[in-house]
Structure formats: structure tokens, C-alpha cells
Amino acid sequence: TMNASARQWMLGGLILFVFACIPNPLVGQSPSENELGDPREVGARWARQLGHYDPLVRQEAAEALGRLAAVEQKKLVEGYHFQEKNKNVRLALQWALYRMGKSDMLFQIVRELDSGRHDQAVGYLSKLDTPTLLYSYLKDEDKPARRTVGLLEALALFGDQESLALITPFQDSFQPGVAAAAENAIEKIEARLGQVEPAKPTRPRTVT
């Protein structure tokens, strides 16, 4: 016969197996799959993940709330932003709050270009509705070189014809990395504009 400790061990193992088989509706899916359904319900599900022990899960939740612009979760996100210690998650929460209408958060995100979260900040800035929102920061002459580089990297991803005129002078910069970033941005923007411009009609060839 099986003793009590063995039965308890088997029961514990069975419980763990059952829980392991229950899928988490937010894990292992693409963001678009996670965000199907009523936006308020989806936002509420992501908001519950802001208290997760894993900072990567918290960051993902904050970014999802940013994509949704889930304004009904704004107060909750503000609370989590106030107490969040992880700097990557804190930056993601700032992006979410900006998307929820707190325009002053844009300055905080731009400042993060001069930090270990440079690439994360560039990613958020490249998702702005219009490149014009970055122009005043690019014109600021007192910013560190790394911040300038980050702004140019973001504009490379979504800048337009107007952006080119603002970026061009930075090709002559002596600040570390700035000239190269400007040239790269110009190249990427021109390539993108070339793809979207309608093809010019050509004169039909004549055979002589």
C-alpha cells in the first residue's frame, strides 16, 4: 500500500501538471492576437499584468496599453509608474501615458535616448503620429550627442520630405556619431519616399 507521504507527493505533482496545462491567454500570442475583442476588456486584462513579478511581462503590458491608448487605465498606469523601480518598465509606462494623453511624457522619453535604454526610446519615438513632434528636440543645441543620434535614428524610420531639410545640416556635425546617423537617416527616408512616390509616365519607345 502507498504511504501518506507518497500519496501527497503524487497529488502535488498532479496539481502542478493541471496548472501547467492551463494556457495563459496573454502569453505566447502576437500583440495583435492579444488585442482582439472589446478594447476595454483587453485593456483591463493587460492592466492586471502591470503588477506581475517579471519586469519583462510588466513592460509588455505597458507597451500593449500604449498601443491600445487605453485611457480608461490611465489612473492605474500613473500609479504603477510612480512606484516602478525597473527603468525599462518605467520607460514603457511613460510611453503608455503619453499615448493616453500625457504629452509631457514625450520629453521624458527623449531624455532616455542618453541612457542605457537608448534603443527602447528610439522604438517608441518612431511610432509617433508625426515626425514634427521631434523637430523642436532636434533643434535644441544644448542636447548631448547621443540624444541627437537617437532622434535621427527615430526620424530615419518615419521621417518625411520636411524631415530631410532639418536633418541635412547634421551631416556636417563634429559630434560623435551624429554625421553618420544623419547620413543614414537621409538614405532611409529617401529610399522610403522613392517607394511611395507614383511612377512617372514614360514616353513609349519607338522602333526605327
LOLOSE-140648 format. One record per residue (C-alpha): residue number from 1; residue in three letters; chain; x, y, z. Coordinates in nm, 4 decimals. Layout:
BEGIN
<pt><i>NUM</i><aa>ALA</aa><ch>A</ch><X>X</X><Y>Y</Y><Z>Z</Z></pt>
...
END
This chain:
BEGIN
<pt><i>1</i><aa>THR</aa><ch>A</ch><X>0.0000</X><Y>0.0000</Y><Z>0.0000</Z></pt>
<pt><i>2</i><aa>MET</aa><ch>A</ch><X>0.1082</X><Y>0.3573</Y><Z>-0.0687</Z></pt>
<pt><i>3</i><aa>ASN</aa><ch>A</ch><X>0.2028</X><Y>0.5581</Y><Z>0.2392</Z></pt>
<pt><i>4</i><aa>ALA</aa><ch>A</ch><X>0.0611</X><Y>0.9045</Y><Z>0.3117</Z></pt>
<pt><i>5</i><aa>SER</aa><ch>A</ch><X>0.3738</X><Y>1.0975</Y><Z>0.2076</Z></pt>
<pt><i>6</i><aa>ALA</aa><ch>A</ch><X>0.3862</X><Y>0.9235</Y><Z>-0.1319</Z></pt>
<pt><i>7</i><aa>ARG</aa><ch>A</ch><X>0.0182</X><Y>0.9949</Y><Z>-0.1953</Z></pt>
<pt><i>8</i><aa>GLN</aa><ch>A</ch><X>0.0722</X><Y>1.3619</Y><Z>-0.1014</Z></pt>
<pt><i>9</i><aa>TRP</aa><ch>A</ch><X>0.3719</X><Y>1.3846</Y><Z>-0.3373</Z></pt>
<pt><i>10</i><aa>MET</aa><ch>A</ch><X>0.1701</X><Y>1.2360</Y><Z>-0.6260</Z></pt>
<pt><i>11</i><aa>LEU</aa><ch>A</ch><X>-0.1225</X><Y>1.4688</Y><Z>-0.5578</Z></pt>
<pt><i>12</i><aa>GLY</aa><ch>A</ch><X>0.1070</X><Y>1.7717</Y><Z>-0.5566</Z></pt>
<pt><i>13</i><aa>GLY</aa><ch>A</ch><X>0.2595</X><Y>1.6640</Y><Z>-0.8858</Z></pt>
<pt><i>14</i><aa>LEU</aa><ch>A</ch><X>-0.0866</X><Y>1.6195</Y><Z>-1.0384</Z></pt>
<pt><i>15</i><aa>ILE</aa><ch>A</ch><X>-0.1933</X><Y>1.9694</Y><Z>-0.9291</Z></pt>
<pt><i>16</i><aa>LEU</aa><ch>A</ch><X>0.1209</X><Y>2.1220</Y><Z>-1.0831</Z></pt>
<pt><i>17</i><aa>PHE</aa><ch>A</ch><X>0.0574</X><Y>1.9317</Y><Z>-1.4060</Z></pt>
<pt><i>18</i><aa>VAL</aa><ch>A</ch><X>-0.3020</X><Y>2.0570</Y><Z>-1.4249</Z></pt>
<pt><i>19</i><aa>PHE</aa><ch>A</ch><X>-0.1968</X><Y>2.4191</Y><Z>-1.3713</Z></pt>
<pt><i>20</i><aa>ALA</aa><ch>A</ch><X>0.0799</X><Y>2.3843</Y><Z>-1.6301</Z></pt>
<pt><i>21</i><aa>CYS</aa><ch>A</ch><X>-0.1790</X><Y>2.2737</Y><Z>-1.8852</Z></pt>
<pt><i>22</i><aa>ILE</aa><ch>A</ch><X>-0.3985</X><Y>2.5806</Y><Z>-1.8329</Z></pt>
<pt><i>23</i><aa>PRO</aa><ch>A</ch><X>-0.2996</X><Y>2.8330</Y><Z>-2.1023</Z></pt>
<pt><i>24</i><aa>ASN</aa><ch>A</ch><X>-0.2388</X><Y>3.1962</Y><Z>-2.0154</Z></pt>
<pt><i>25</i><aa>PRO</aa><ch>A</ch><X>-0.4484</X><Y>3.3922</Y><Z>-2.2666</Z></pt>
<pt><i>26</i><aa>LEU</aa><ch>A</ch><X>-0.1836</X><Y>3.6672</Y><Z>-2.2905</Z></pt>
<pt><i>27</i><aa>VAL</aa><ch>A</ch><X>0.1313</X><Y>3.4561</Y><Z>-2.3282</Z></pt>
<pt><i>28</i><aa>GLY</aa><ch>A</ch><X>0.2661</X><Y>3.3087</Y><Z>-2.6487</Z></pt>
<pt><i>29</i><aa>GLN</aa><ch>A</ch><X>0.0488</X><Y>3.5150</Y><Z>-2.8799</Z></pt>
<pt><i>30</i><aa>SER</aa><ch>A</ch><X>0.1319</X><Y>3.8061</Y><Z>-3.1018</Z></pt>
<pt><i>31</i><aa>PRO</aa><ch>A</ch><X>0.0268</X><Y>4.1548</Y><Z>-2.9814</Z></pt>
<pt><i>32</i><aa>SER</aa><ch>A</ch><X>-0.2455</X><Y>4.1671</Y><Z>-3.2473</Z></pt>
<pt><i>33</i><aa>GLU</aa><ch>A</ch><X>-0.3913</X><Y>3.8362</Y><Z>-3.1257</Z></pt>
<pt><i>34</i><aa>ASN</aa><ch>A</ch><X>-0.3807</X><Y>3.9536</Y><Z>-2.7663</Z></pt>
<pt><i>35</i><aa>GLU</aa><ch>A</ch><X>-0.5660</X><Y>4.2719</Y><Z>-2.8540</Z></pt>
<pt><i>36</i><aa>LEU</aa><ch>A</ch><X>-0.8635</X><Y>4.1149</Y><Z>-3.0295</Z></pt>
<pt><i>37</i><aa>GLY</aa><ch>A</ch><X>-1.2033</X><Y>4.1724</Y><Z>-2.8716</Z></pt>
<pt><i>38</i><aa>ASP</aa><ch>A</ch><X>-1.3536</X><Y>4.4617</Y><Z>-2.6794</Z></pt>
<pt><i>39</i><aa>PRO</aa><ch>A</ch><X>-1.0740</X><Y>4.7201</Y><Z>-2.6246</Z></pt>
<pt><i>40</i><aa>ARG</aa><ch>A</ch><X>-1.1827</X><Y>4.7947</Y><Z>-2.2678</Z></pt>
<pt><i>41</i><aa>GLU</aa><ch>A</ch><X>-1.1750</X><Y>4.4265</Y><Z>-2.1726</Z></pt>
<pt><i>42</i><aa>VAL</aa><ch>A</ch><X>-0.8403</X><Y>4.3764</Y><Z>-2.3446</Z></pt>
<pt><i>43</i><aa>GLY</aa><ch>A</ch><X>-0.7023</X><Y>4.6851</Y><Z>-2.1689</Z></pt>
<pt><i>44</i><aa>ALA</aa><ch>A</ch><X>-0.8247</X><Y>4.5553</Y><Z>-1.8328</Z></pt>
<pt><i>45</i><aa>ARG</aa><ch>A</ch><X>-0.6519</X><Y>4.2196</Y><Z>-1.8943</Z></pt>
<pt><i>46</i><aa>TRP</aa><ch>A</ch><X>-0.3210</X><Y>4.3884</Y><Z>-1.9775</Z></pt>
<pt><i>47</i><aa>ALA</aa><ch>A</ch><X>-0.3556</X><Y>4.6262</Y><Z>-1.6816</Z></pt>
<pt><i>48</i><aa>ARG</aa><ch>A</ch><X>-0.3679</X><Y>4.3279</Y><Z>-1.4452</Z></pt>
<pt><i>49</i><aa>GLN</aa><ch>A</ch><X>-0.0242</X><Y>4.2258</Y><Z>-1.5747</Z></pt>
<pt><i>50</i><aa>LEU</aa><ch>A</ch><X>0.1320</X><Y>4.5533</Y><Z>-1.4524</Z></pt>
<pt><i>51</i><aa>GLY</aa><ch>A</ch><X>0.1709</X><Y>4.4008</Y><Z>-1.1072</Z></pt>
<pt><i>52</i><aa>HIS</aa><ch>A</ch><X>0.3466</X><Y>4.0881</Y><Z>-1.2359</Z></pt>
<pt><i>53</i><aa>TYR</aa><ch>A</ch><X>0.6732</X><Y>3.9872</Y><Z>-1.0680</Z></pt>
<pt><i>54</i><aa>ASP</aa><ch>A</ch><X>0.8557</X><Y>3.9591</Y><Z>-1.4043</Z></pt>
<pt><i>55</i><aa>PRO</aa><ch>A</ch><X>0.9667</X><Y>4.3014</Y><Z>-1.5379</Z></pt>
<pt><i>56</i><aa>LEU</aa><ch>A</ch><X>0.9505</X><Y>4.1736</Y><Z>-1.8977</Z></pt>
<pt><i>57</i><aa>VAL</aa><ch>A</ch><X>0.5819</X><Y>4.0940</Y><Z>-1.8514</Z></pt>
<pt><i>58</i><aa>ARG</aa><ch>A</ch><X>0.5213</X><Y>4.4361</Y><Z>-1.6953</Z></pt>
<pt><i>59</i><aa>GLN</aa><ch>A</ch><X>0.7000</X><Y>4.6048</Y><Z>-1.9867</Z></pt>
<pt><i>60</i><aa>GLU</aa><ch>A</ch><X>0.4983</X><Y>4.4073</Y><Z>-2.2415</Z></pt>
<pt><i>61</i><aa>ALA</aa><ch>A</ch><X>0.1764</X><Y>4.5009</Y><Z>-2.0619</Z></pt>
<pt><i>62</i><aa>ALA</aa><ch>A</ch><X>0.2674</X><Y>4.8709</Y><Z>-2.0559</Z></pt>
<pt><i>63</i><aa>GLU</aa><ch>A</ch><X>0.3526</X><Y>4.8647</Y><Z>-2.4273</Z></pt>
<pt><i>64</i><aa>ALA</aa><ch>A</ch><X>0.0243</X><Y>4.6897</Y><Z>-2.5068</Z></pt>
<pt><i>65</i><aa>LEU</aa><ch>A</ch><X>-0.1687</X><Y>4.9542</Y><Z>-2.3118</Z></pt>
<pt><i>66</i><aa>GLY</aa><ch>A</ch><X>0.0231</X><Y>5.2166</Y><Z>-2.5098</Z></pt>
<pt><i>67</i><aa>ARG</aa><ch>A</ch><X>-0.0768</X><Y>5.0582</Y><Z>-2.8404</Z></pt>
<pt><i>68</i><aa>LEU</aa><ch>A</ch><X>-0.4370</X><Y>5.0468</Y><Z>-2.7247</Z></pt>
<pt><i>69</i><aa>ALA</aa><ch>A</ch><X>-0.4190</X><Y>5.4046</Y><Z>-2.5902</Z></pt>
<pt><i>70</i><aa>ALA</aa><ch>A</ch><X>-0.6290</X><Y>5.2593</Y><Z>-2.3076</Z></pt>
<pt><i>71</i><aa>VAL</aa><ch>A</ch><X>-0.7239</X><Y>5.5894</Y><Z>-2.1425</Z></pt>
<pt><i>72</i><aa>GLU</aa><ch>A</ch><X>-0.9609</X><Y>5.4136</Y><Z>-1.9009</Z></pt>
<pt><i>73</i><aa>GLN</aa><ch>A</ch><X>-0.6477</X><Y>5.2607</Y><Z>-1.7405</Z></pt>
<pt><i>74</i><aa>LYS</aa><ch>A</ch><X>-0.4646</X><Y>5.5942</Y><Z>-1.7141</Z></pt>
<pt><i>75</i><aa>LYS</aa><ch>A</ch><X>-0.5008</X><Y>5.6389</Y><Z>-1.3355</Z></pt>
<pt><i>76</i><aa>LEU</aa><ch>A</ch><X>-0.3832</X><Y>5.2846</Y><Z>-1.2728</Z></pt>
<pt><i>77</i><aa>VAL</aa><ch>A</ch><X>-0.0850</X><Y>5.3263</Y><Z>-1.5062</Z></pt>
<pt><i>78</i><aa>GLU</aa><ch>A</ch><X>0.0063</X><Y>5.6540</Y><Z>-1.3314</Z></pt>
<pt><i>79</i><aa>GLY</aa><ch>A</ch><X>0.0093</X><Y>5.4681</Y><Z>-1.0006</Z></pt>
<pt><i>80</i><aa>TYR</aa><ch>A</ch><X>0.2344</X><Y>5.1933</Y><Z>-1.1317</Z></pt>
<pt><i>81</i><aa>HIS</aa><ch>A</ch><X>0.4623</X><Y>5.4497</Y><Z>-1.2975</Z></pt>
<pt><i>82</i><aa>PHE</aa><ch>A</ch><X>0.5046</X><Y>5.6295</Y><Z>-0.9659</Z></pt>
<pt><i>83</i><aa>GLN</aa><ch>A</ch><X>0.6198</X><Y>5.3137</Y><Z>-0.7844</Z></pt>
<pt><i>84</i><aa>GLU</aa><ch>A</ch><X>0.8037</X><Y>5.1258</Y><Z>-1.0651</Z></pt>
<pt><i>85</i><aa>LYS</aa><ch>A</ch><X>1.1734</X><Y>5.0735</Y><Z>-0.9931</Z></pt>
<pt><i>86</i><aa>ASN</aa><ch>A</ch><X>1.2763</X><Y>4.8915</Y><Z>-1.3132</Z></pt>
<pt><i>87</i><aa>LYS</aa><ch>A</ch><X>1.3920</X><Y>5.1582</Y><Z>-1.5593</Z></pt>
<pt><i>88</i><aa>ASN</aa><ch>A</ch><X>1.2886</X><Y>4.9690</Y><Z>-1.8730</Z></pt>
<pt><i>89</i><aa>VAL</aa><ch>A</ch><X>0.9375</X><Y>4.9162</Y><Z>-1.7383</Z></pt>
<pt><i>90</i><aa>ARG</aa><ch>A</ch><X>0.9235</X><Y>5.2759</Y><Z>-1.6210</Z></pt>
<pt><i>91</i><aa>LEU</aa><ch>A</ch><X>1.0064</X><Y>5.3952</Y><Z>-1.9735</Z></pt>
<pt><i>92</i><aa>ALA</aa><ch>A</ch><X>0.7363</X><Y>5.1684</Y><Z>-2.1187</Z></pt>
<pt><i>93</i><aa>LEU</aa><ch>A</ch><X>0.4869</X><Y>5.3157</Y><Z>-1.8724</Z></pt>
<pt><i>94</i><aa>GLN</aa><ch>A</ch><X>0.5888</X><Y>5.6664</Y><Z>-1.9805</Z></pt>
<pt><i>95</i><aa>TRP</aa><ch>A</ch><X>0.5177</X><Y>5.5699</Y><Z>-2.3414</Z></pt>
<pt><i>96</i><aa>ALA</aa><ch>A</ch><X>0.1787</X><Y>5.4301</Y><Z>-2.2378</Z></pt>
<pt><i>97</i><aa>LEU</aa><ch>A</ch><X>0.0952</X><Y>5.7504</Y><Z>-2.0504</Z></pt>
<pt><i>98</i><aa>TYR</aa><ch>A</ch><X>0.1982</X><Y>5.9621</Y><Z>-2.3491</Z></pt>
<pt><i>99</i><aa>ARG</aa><ch>A</ch><X>-0.0349</X><Y>5.7574</Y><Z>-2.5678</Z></pt>
<pt><i>100</i><aa>MET</aa><ch>A</ch><X>-0.3085</X><Y>5.8144</Y><Z>-2.3100</Z></pt>
<pt><i>101</i><aa>GLY</aa><ch>A</ch><X>-0.2771</X><Y>6.1904</Y><Z>-2.3431</Z></pt>
<pt><i>102</i><aa>LYS</aa><ch>A</ch><X>0.0033</X><Y>6.2953</Y><Z>-2.1064</Z></pt>
<pt><i>103</i><aa>SER</aa><ch>A</ch><X>0.2020</X><Y>6.4936</Y><Z>-2.3638</Z></pt>
<pt><i>104</i><aa>ASP</aa><ch>A</ch><X>0.4707</X><Y>6.5925</Y><Z>-2.1103</Z></pt>
<pt><i>105</i><aa>MET</aa><ch>A</ch><X>0.5891</X><Y>6.2307</Y><Z>-2.1097</Z></pt>
<pt><i>106</i><aa>LEU</aa><ch>A</ch><X>0.7387</X><Y>6.2797</Y><Z>-2.4559</Z></pt>
<pt><i>107</i><aa>PHE</aa><ch>A</ch><X>1.0202</X><Y>6.4866</Y><Z>-2.3044</Z></pt>
<pt><i>108</i><aa>GLN</aa><ch>A</ch><X>1.0934</X><Y>6.2046</Y><Z>-2.0573</Z></pt>
<pt><i>109</i><aa>ILE</aa><ch>A</ch><X>1.1182</X><Y>5.9532</Y><Z>-2.3422</Z></pt>
<pt><i>110</i><aa>VAL</aa><ch>A</ch><X>1.3510</X><Y>6.1808</Y><Z>-2.5430</Z></pt>
<pt><i>111</i><aa>ARG</aa><ch>A</ch><X>1.5745</X><Y>6.2183</Y><Z>-2.2359</Z></pt>
<pt><i>112</i><aa>GLU</aa><ch>A</ch><X>1.6096</X><Y>5.8397</Y><Z>-2.2200</Z></pt>
<pt><i>113</i><aa>LEU</aa><ch>A</ch><X>1.7947</X><Y>5.8479</Y><Z>-2.5529</Z></pt>
<pt><i>114</i><aa>ASP</aa><ch>A</ch><X>2.1000</X><Y>5.9440</Y><Z>-2.3469</Z></pt>
<pt><i>115</i><aa>SER</aa><ch>A</ch><X>2.0792</X><Y>5.6293</Y><Z>-2.1310</Z></pt>
<pt><i>116</i><aa>GLY</aa><ch>A</ch><X>2.1088</X><Y>5.2525</Y><Z>-2.1433</Z></pt>
<pt><i>117</i><aa>ARG</aa><ch>A</ch><X>1.7537</X><Y>5.2475</Y><Z>-2.2787</Z></pt>
<pt><i>118</i><aa>HIS</aa><ch>A</ch><X>1.8513</X><Y>5.4303</Y><Z>-2.5989</Z></pt>
<pt><i>119</i><aa>ASP</aa><ch>A</ch><X>1.7149</X><Y>5.1693</Y><Z>-2.8420</Z></pt>
<pt><i>120</i><aa>GLN</aa><ch>A</ch><X>1.3921</X><Y>5.1242</Y><Z>-2.6458</Z></pt>
<pt><i>121</i><aa>ALA</aa><ch>A</ch><X>1.3281</X><Y>5.5001</Y><Z>-2.6574</Z></pt>
<pt><i>122</i><aa>VAL</aa><ch>A</ch><X>1.4049</X><Y>5.5148</Y><Z>-3.0321</Z></pt>
<pt><i>123</i><aa>GLY</aa><ch>A</ch><X>1.1463</X><Y>5.2417</Y><Z>-3.0873</Z></pt>
<pt><i>124</i><aa>TYR</aa><ch>A</ch><X>0.8757</X><Y>5.4408</Y><Z>-2.9102</Z></pt>
<pt><i>125</i><aa>LEU</aa><ch>A</ch><X>0.9633</X><Y>5.7706</Y><Z>-3.0778</Z></pt>
<pt><i>126</i><aa>SER</aa><ch>A</ch><X>0.9474</X><Y>5.6119</Y><Z>-3.4221</Z></pt>
<pt><i>127</i><aa>LYS</aa><ch>A</ch><X>0.5812</X><Y>5.5262</Y><Z>-3.3524</Z></pt>
<pt><i>128</i><aa>LEU</aa><ch>A</ch><X>0.4713</X><Y>5.8880</Y><Z>-3.3040</Z></pt>
<pt><i>129</i><aa>ASP</aa><ch>A</ch><X>0.1850</X><Y>6.0093</Y><Z>-3.5210</Z></pt>
<pt><i>130</i><aa>THR</aa><ch>A</ch><X>0.4015</X><Y>6.2674</Y><Z>-3.6952</Z></pt>
<pt><i>131</i><aa>PRO</aa><ch>A</ch><X>0.7772</X><Y>6.3413</Y><Z>-3.7156</Z></pt>
<pt><i>132</i><aa>THR</aa><ch>A</ch><X>0.7091</X><Y>6.7102</Y><Z>-3.6482</Z></pt>
<pt><i>133</i><aa>LEU</aa><ch>A</ch><X>0.6776</X><Y>6.6242</Y><Z>-3.2781</Z></pt>
<pt><i>134</i><aa>LEU</aa><ch>A</ch><X>1.0540</X><Y>6.5616</Y><Z>-3.2694</Z></pt>
<pt><i>135</i><aa>TYR</aa><ch>A</ch><X>1.1678</X><Y>6.8737</Y><Z>-3.4545</Z></pt>
<pt><i>136</i><aa>SER</aa><ch>A</ch><X>1.1879</X><Y>7.1041</Y><Z>-3.1523</Z></pt>
<pt><i>137</i><aa>TYR</aa><ch>A</ch><X>1.4039</X><Y>6.8475</Y><Z>-2.9690</Z></pt>
<pt><i>138</i><aa>LEU</aa><ch>A</ch><X>1.6321</X><Y>6.8121</Y><Z>-3.2711</Z></pt>
<pt><i>139</i><aa>LYS</aa><ch>A</ch><X>1.6774</X><Y>7.1919</Y><Z>-3.2899</Z></pt>
<pt><i>140</i><aa>ASP</aa><ch>A</ch><X>1.7820</X><Y>7.2108</Y><Z>-2.9230</Z></pt>
<pt><i>141</i><aa>GLU</aa><ch>A</ch><X>2.1536</X><Y>7.2953</Y><Z>-2.9378</Z></pt>
<pt><i>142</i><aa>ASP</aa><ch>A</ch><X>2.2304</X><Y>7.2003</Y><Z>-2.5775</Z></pt>
<pt><i>143</i><aa>LYS</aa><ch>A</ch><X>2.1409</X><Y>6.8305</Y><Z>-2.6020</Z></pt>
<pt><i>144</i><aa>PRO</aa><ch>A</ch><X>2.4069</X><Y>6.5557</Y><Z>-2.5758</Z></pt>
<pt><i>145</i><aa>ALA</aa><ch>A</ch><X>2.5264</X><Y>6.3880</Y><Z>-2.8963</Z></pt>
<pt><i>146</i><aa>ARG</aa><ch>A</ch><X>2.3657</X><Y>6.0549</Y><Z>-2.8107</Z></pt>
<pt><i>147</i><aa>ARG</aa><ch>A</ch><X>2.0265</X><Y>6.2220</Y><Z>-2.7867</Z></pt>
<pt><i>148</i><aa>THR</aa><ch>A</ch><X>2.0759</X><Y>6.3787</Y><Z>-3.1295</Z></pt>
<pt><i>149</i><aa>VAL</aa><ch>A</ch><X>2.1751</X><Y>6.0403</Y><Z>-3.2711</Z></pt>
<pt><i>150</i><aa>GLY</aa><ch>A</ch><X>1.8610</X><Y>5.8826</Y><Z>-3.1226</Z></pt>
<pt><i>151</i><aa>LEU</aa><ch>A</ch><X>1.6337</X><Y>6.1487</Y><Z>-3.2702</Z></pt>
<pt><i>152</i><aa>LEU</aa><ch>A</ch><X>1.7945</X><Y>6.0977</Y><Z>-3.6109</Z></pt>
<pt><i>153</i><aa>GLU</aa><ch>A</ch><X>1.7542</X><Y>5.7197</Y><Z>-3.5770</Z></pt>
<pt><i>154</i><aa>ALA</aa><ch>A</ch><X>1.3847</X><Y>5.7623</Y><Z>-3.4987</Z></pt>
<pt><i>155</i><aa>LEU</aa><ch>A</ch><X>1.3317</X><Y>6.0032</Y><Z>-3.7890</Z></pt>
<pt><i>156</i><aa>ALA</aa><ch>A</ch><X>1.5074</X><Y>5.7565</Y><Z>-4.0190</Z></pt>
<pt><i>157</i><aa>LEU</aa><ch>A</ch><X>1.2193</X><Y>5.5172</Y><Z>-3.9519</Z></pt>
<pt><i>158</i><aa>PHE</aa><ch>A</ch><X>0.9270</X><Y>5.7522</Y><Z>-4.0174</Z></pt>
<pt><i>159</i><aa>GLY</aa><ch>A</ch><X>1.0562</X><Y>6.0895</Y><Z>-4.1337</Z></pt>
<pt><i>160</i><aa>ASP</aa><ch>A</ch><X>0.9237</X><Y>6.2624</Y><Z>-4.4460</Z></pt>
<pt><i>161</i><aa>GLN</aa><ch>A</ch><X>1.0314</X><Y>6.5217</Y><Z>-4.7025</Z></pt>
<pt><i>162</i><aa>GLU</aa><ch>A</ch><X>1.0150</X><Y>6.8009</Y><Z>-4.4441</Z></pt>
<pt><i>163</i><aa>SER</aa><ch>A</ch><X>1.2356</X><Y>6.5955</Y><Z>-4.2113</Z></pt>
<pt><i>164</i><aa>LEU</aa><ch>A</ch><X>1.5092</X><Y>6.5789</Y><Z>-4.4762</Z></pt>
<pt><i>165</i><aa>ALA</aa><ch>A</ch><X>1.5568</X><Y>6.9558</Y><Z>-4.4755</Z></pt>
<pt><i>166</i><aa>LEU</aa><ch>A</ch><X>1.6001</X><Y>6.9536</Y><Z>-4.0977</Z></pt>
<pt><i>167</i><aa>ILE</aa><ch>A</ch><X>1.8345</X><Y>6.6537</Y><Z>-4.0936</Z></pt>
<pt><i>168</i><aa>THR</aa><ch>A</ch><X>2.0673</X><Y>6.7605</Y><Z>-4.3788</Z></pt>
<pt><i>169</i><aa>PRO</aa><ch>A</ch><X>2.2787</X><Y>7.0130</Y><Z>-4.1773</Z></pt>
<pt><i>170</i><aa>PHE</aa><ch>A</ch><X>2.3650</X><Y>6.7413</Y><Z>-3.9249</Z></pt>
<pt><i>171</i><aa>GLN</aa><ch>A</ch><X>2.5782</X><Y>6.5700</Y><Z>-4.1906</Z></pt>
<pt><i>172</i><aa>ASP</aa><ch>A</ch><X>2.8446</X><Y>6.8318</Y><Z>-4.1119</Z></pt>
<pt><i>173</i><aa>SER</aa><ch>A</ch><X>2.8332</X><Y>6.7765</Y><Z>-3.7348</Z></pt>
<pt><i>174</i><aa>PHE</aa><ch>A</ch><X>3.1555</X><Y>6.7015</Y><Z>-3.5456</Z></pt>
<pt><i>175</i><aa>GLN</aa><ch>A</ch><X>2.9691</X><Y>6.5430</Y><Z>-3.2522</Z></pt>
<pt><i>176</i><aa>PRO</aa><ch>A</ch><X>3.0357</X><Y>6.1679</Y><Z>-3.2109</Z></pt>
<pt><i>177</i><aa>GLY</aa><ch>A</ch><X>2.8099</X><Y>5.9592</Y><Z>-3.4355</Z></pt>
<pt><i>178</i><aa>VAL</aa><ch>A</ch><X>2.5849</X><Y>6.2443</Y><Z>-3.5429</Z></pt>
<pt><i>179</i><aa>ALA</aa><ch>A</ch><X>2.7042</X><Y>6.2871</Y><Z>-3.9034</Z></pt>
<pt><i>180</i><aa>ALA</aa><ch>A</ch><X>2.6795</X><Y>5.9124</Y><Z>-3.9688</Z></pt>
<pt><i>181</i><aa>ALA</aa><ch>A</ch><X>2.3312</X><Y>5.8974</Y><Z>-3.8146</Z></pt>
<pt><i>182</i><aa>ALA</aa><ch>A</ch><X>2.2202</X><Y>6.1919</Y><Z>-4.0299</Z></pt>
<pt><i>183</i><aa>GLU</aa><ch>A</ch><X>2.3505</X><Y>6.0310</Y><Z>-4.3489</Z></pt>
<pt><i>184</i><aa>ASN</aa><ch>A</ch><X>2.1815</X><Y>5.7033</Y><Z>-4.2612</Z></pt>
<pt><i>185</i><aa>ALA</aa><ch>A</ch><X>1.8534</X><Y>5.8822</Y><Z>-4.1880</Z></pt>
<pt><i>186</i><aa>ILE</aa><ch>A</ch><X>1.8627</X><Y>6.0700</Y><Z>-4.5190</Z></pt>
<pt><i>187</i><aa>GLU</aa><ch>A</ch><X>1.9345</X><Y>5.7493</Y><Z>-4.7077</Z></pt>
<pt><i>188</i><aa>LYS</aa><ch>A</ch><X>1.6478</X><Y>5.5611</Y><Z>-4.5418</Z></pt>
<pt><i>189</i><aa>ILE</aa><ch>A</ch><X>1.3948</X><Y>5.8431</Y><Z>-4.5806</Z></pt>
<pt><i>190</i><aa>GLU</aa><ch>A</ch><X>1.4829</X><Y>5.8997</Y><Z>-4.9468</Z></pt>
<pt><i>191</i><aa>ALA</aa><ch>A</ch><X>1.4555</X><Y>5.5261</Y><Z>-5.0165</Z></pt>
<pt><i>192</i><aa>ARG</aa><ch>A</ch><X>1.1152</X><Y>5.5142</Y><Z>-4.8473</Z></pt>
<pt><i>193</i><aa>LEU</aa><ch>A</ch><X>0.9887</X><Y>5.8241</Y><Z>-5.0282</Z></pt>
<pt><i>194</i><aa>GLY</aa><ch>A</ch><X>1.1090</X><Y>5.6767</Y><Z>-5.3556</Z></pt>
<pt><i>195</i><aa>GLN</aa><ch>A</ch><X>0.8997</X><Y>5.3661</Y><Z>-5.2932</Z></pt>
<pt><i>196</i><aa>VAL</aa><ch>A</ch><X>0.5765</X><Y>5.5534</Y><Z>-5.2213</Z></pt>
<pt><i>197</i><aa>GLU</aa><ch>A</ch><X>0.6004</X><Y>5.8151</Y><Z>-5.4955</Z></pt>
<pt><i>198</i><aa>PRO</aa><ch>A</ch><X>0.3883</X><Y>5.7264</Y><Z>-5.8012</Z></pt>
<pt><i>199</i><aa>ALA</aa><ch>A</ch><X>0.5842</X><Y>5.6135</Y><Z>-6.1041</Z></pt>
<pt><i>200</i><aa>LYS</aa><ch>A</ch><X>0.6328</X><Y>5.8859</Y><Z>-6.3619</Z></pt>
<pt><i>201</i><aa>PRO</aa><ch>A</ch><X>0.4793</X><Y>5.8103</Y><Z>-6.7042</Z></pt>
<pt><i>202</i><aa>THR</aa><ch>A</ch><X>0.7375</X><Y>5.7233</Y><Z>-6.9634</Z></pt>
<pt><i>203</i><aa>ARG</aa><ch>A</ch><X>0.7256</X><Y>5.8013</Y><Z>-7.3315</Z></pt>
<pt><i>204</i><aa>PRO</aa><ch>A</ch><X>0.6567</X><Y>5.4837</Y><Z>-7.5335</Z></pt>
<pt><i>205</i><aa>ARG</aa><ch>A</ch><X>0.9577</X><Y>5.3531</Y><Z>-7.7192</Z></pt>
<pt><i>206</i><aa>THR</aa><ch>A</ch><X>0.9569</X><Y>5.3845</Y><Z>-8.0951</Z></pt>
<pt><i>207</i><aa>VAL</aa><ch>A</ch><X>1.1093</X><Y>5.1231</Y><Z>-8.3172</Z></pt>
<pt><i>208</i><aa>THR</aa><ch>A</ch><X>1.3067</X><Y>5.2581</Y><Z>-8.6118</Z></pt>
END
